[in-house]
Each structure stands twice: as structure tokens, then as C-alpha cells.
Amino acid sequence: MMRCPTLADLPKPPADKTGWPWTEESERLPDAMQDGGAWPRISVVTPLLNQKPFIEETIRSILLQGYPDVEHIVIDGGSTDGSLEVIEQYAPWVKSIVRKGEGQSAALNRGFREATGELLGWQNSDDFYGPDNFRQAALAAAQYPDCDIFNGLVRGFQGLNSRPPWLFENCKEFSRASLLEEVCVMNQSMFFRRKIFDRGVFLEDDLHYAMDVEYFWRLSLEGFQYQVVPAMVGYYRQHENAKSNSYNVRGDLEPYALLRSLCRDKRLDRRLRLRAREQLRARFLKSFSSARRTLLKKLAIELILPI
């Protein structure tokens, strides 16, 4: 059991950093919940590769939750930019594991297998939690015993300016229809019950761009239930080195493969399978109009397969 440290326990923040989570902390919680029971242990897994400008903010947003039982696991893929030196400053409170060459999904799965919490979070090394998130997650888990995934509000921002106006604010009830139209739930403010991983439901190791959406779909199709918790807030950072800003052919193929599988999945009603087919066609046409002709032979066959 590790209780969150106080602001005074942590290294002093850079002189130009103020506010949450630099000079502010969440209210410290009592040792037991209101009913006298223990707070559920919360484990957070962070995959890391060369995010020195941002990783400290991620770490502090976890450690300053004031929560009585927390575990933070960082899986580093071989950073060379000084990220590990930043983590070393927080060594008493962060478990760091180096696994060079592993992708983000494989790193997350490794962390989930290492984690000992009853609730597990996934926070990227360039994103962070808002204050009081862990208390809200624990209370939601107690209030909704039949739910398995808890998602909250996610605010998007640009670069280092984690202040309004926000690029977007996303806080929606999960539904399969909504997930077909957009990413209606996001990992930046999301916690999973341990039973998901005990049942062997992990991310796909070989996915690098659509692993989150594919996982959210698979959780739903496996029968796990989502619950929105608006009081939980996470922050999603847009920046020039973000993976989502770089084009890779897999960035086209992975969502395409997901839509293909949804078209064929009889656990979805026919209306949703037809909608997935429409999106498959639209993605094909977008690839064509962008002159990504190397994809065409791989993608075209999917448009004529029966649903």
C-alpha cells in the first residue's frame, strides 16, 4: 500500500510552473471510505518513449491525488531524451520498467499484468489527470457495482498551455452507435475493473494507431459495461511530436481492419453493420483521394465482401 505523497514531499516544480499539478494538490482522503471499508487500490500504467517535456506533469497528476492506496507503473520503451532522469526524481513513488523496442500496446499490457490495483488506469506520458479523479473513480466503482469501465470528461489542449479555451471537451455516455461516429470515450479519464484483465482481455500488441478504439469496441462486445462519471477529468495534449500527427500506412490500415471486422460481427445488429460498411467505403475513398495508391489493392476487396 502506498499513500499519495504531499506536495511538500515531491521535488520542487520548475519556477515557471504553477497551479495543478505543480503547486496545487488534491485534498487528502481519510484512510477509510465513509462506510468504513478500504479504498480500492488504483494502479495507473503509463507507456513512455521520449516525452521529457511532459512526463513530469503526468507523474505529479497521479501522485498528488491525495489517495490512500495508489500504484504508478511506467513502462519505458528505451527513452534517450532524459525522460528517465525525470522519473528518477520520483523513484520512491513510481515503479519504472524498461523494455526497449516494445510498442505502446505491448507496454500497456505489460503494465496491466504487473499492476495490483482493483481499478486500473491508462495515462499516456504526454497527458494527465485532473485533481480528485481517483476519489471520484472509487466512489463510482462503489455506486455502480455492475459497471466495469468508468469514463469521464476529457479536455483537449495544445502544447504546454493546459488552460482554456479547450480544443474540445468530451464527456459522453458510451454507446456502440456513438463509437461508430467518433471516439466517444477516451482513456485520459478512464478506469477499468481488474476483472477485465483477470479474464485475459488485453489490448492487441500489434496495434499502434487504433488500439484504443479497437479495445473499447472489444470490451463492449465482450459484455463489459461502461459508466460515465462527469466529475472525473483528464487532459489530452496535442503537440507536434504526437504520434497522431505523423502519417503511417498503418494509420489507415488499422481503422480499416477494425471496420471490416465490425461489418462481419454478428454481435452487432444489422443496422450498425451496414453503418460500418458505409464508413469502410468512405475510408476507402478518402485513401484514394489522398493518392495513397499503395493501399488500394489491400482495401478494395473489403467493399465487396458480404455482410
Residue, then its C-alpha position, 0 to 999 in steps of 0.5 A: m500500500m502506498r499513500c499519495p505523497t504531499l506536495a511538500d514531499l515531491p521535488k520542487p516544480p520548475a519556477d515557471k510552473t504553477g497551479w495543478p499539478w505543480t503547486e496545487e494538490s488534491e485534498r487528502l482522503p481519510d484512510a477509510m471510505q465513509d462506510g468504513g471499508a478500504w479504498p480500492r487500490i488504483s494502479v495507473v500504467t503509463p507507456l513512455l518513449n521520449q516525452k521529457p517535456f511532459i512526463e513530469e506533469t503526468i507523474r505529479s497528476i497521479l501522485l498528488q491525488g491525495y489517495p490512500d492506496v495508489e500504484h504508478i507503473v511506467i513502462d519505458g520503451g528505451s527513452t534517450d531524451g532524459s525522460l528517465e532522469v525525470i522519473e528518477q526524481y520520483a523513484p520512491w513513488v513510481k515503479s519504472i520498467v524498461r523494455k526497449g523496442e516494445g510498442q505502446s500496446a505491448a507496454l500497456n499490457r505489460g503494465f496491466r499484468e504487473a499492476t495490483g490495483e482493483l481499478l486500473g488506469w491508462q495515462n499516456s506520458d504526454d497527458f494527465y489527470g485532473p485533481d480528485n479523479f481517483r476519489q471520484a473513480a472509487l466512489a463510482a466503482a462503489q455506486y455502480p457495482d455492475c459497471d466495469i469501465f468508468n469514463g469521464l470528461v476529457r479536455g483537449f489542449q495544445g502544447l504546454n498551455s493546459r488552460p482554456p479555451w479547450l480544443f474540445e471537451n468530451c464527456k459522453e455516455f458510451s454507446r456502440a452507435s456513438l463509437l461508430e461516429e467518433v471516439c466517444v470515450m477516451n482513456q485520459s479519464m478512464f478506469f477499468r475493473r481488474k476483472i477485465f484483465d483477470r479474464g485475459v482481455f488485453l489490448e492487441d500488441d500489434l496495434h499502434y494507431a487504433m488500439d484504443v478504439e479497437y479495445f473499447w469496441r472489444l470490451s463492449l462486445e465482450g459484455f463489459q459495461y461502461q459508466v460515465v462519471p462527469a466529475m472525473v477529468g483528464y487532459y489530452r495534449q496535442h503537440e507536434n511530436a504526437k504520434s497522431n500527427s505523423y502519417n503511417v500506412r498503418g494509420d489507415l490500415e488499422p481503422y480499416a481492419l477494425l471496420r471490416s471486422l465490425c461489418r462481419d460481427k454478428r454481435l452487432d445488429r444489422r443496422l450498425r453493420l451496414r453503418a460500418r460498411e458505409q464508413l469502410r467505403a468512405r475510408f476507402l475513398k478518402s485513401f484514394s483521394s489522398a493518392r495513397r495508391t499503395l493501399l488500394k489493392k489491400l482495401a478494395i476487396e473489403l467493399i465487396l465482401p458480404i455482410 
